Amino acid sequence: MAFLHASYSGYFPFCITEEGDVGDNTSNPVGMSLEDAMALYWKPKTFRIVESWNTTWGSEEYDNVTVNGSTDVILSSGKTKMSEAVCPPFDTITTGLGGTFTKINPTAQPPSSSVTDTLTLQLFIGEPYVIVKKDVKKDLYYPNLTFNRLGDNDNYWEWVSVDAGGPVLPFYMAELQINGNSYPFQMYSSAAFEAISTNCSSVITIDEERDTE
């Protein structure tokens, strides 16, 4: 495998590989500039996740189920200073609760229920931490990234940005924003049937930056 060692690049405290799978349904779903990839690793003290859902699911099991709700939550990276990111472990794992969503199912009893998802953002979890793909115009850097949503009851399933061993059914697009640039990536449902969601957004941004020491 081809590696560019951090001691020569000075970009990260770990190696960058030029080989591996990238794109939707991988652990490296989005390619970005080196500047944005470095910002994602070095800067976040906290993340903000903002969501807005106003959607109707349609499938054989869920017929015209309406889901409405919103999220505005701050999650800590667990590292308050850039110096804390120099040595391993290099990973960042943040977990918190999304907003309360209302699910209306006309064929169920009771027809309405409230659900709260657990949100987990994982960055730089295991090698390869970053993959760089070279093309004629520019290099794209693909950080290791997984975003997961887990529902709070049996009738409300899981969504994740990479196949977790179950069905791989596209559900909605989440989005990572860094330095004003937007990087959308596909979320997948672990349900055993197709139920595309529309009018759903999950936007992840760096809310507060680490101290430069």
Secondary structure, DSSP 8 states (H G I E B T S, - for coil): --EE-HHHH-S-SS-EES-S--STTSS----B-HHHHHHHHHSEEEEEEEEEEEEEEESSSSEEEEEEEEEEEEEE-S--BGGGGSSS---EEEEEEEEEEEEE-TTSSSSEEEEEEEEEEEES-SS-SEEEEE-SS-EEEEE-EEEEEE-SSTTS-EEESS--SS--EEEEEEEEEETTEEEEEEEEE-SSS-----SEEEEEEEEEE-B--
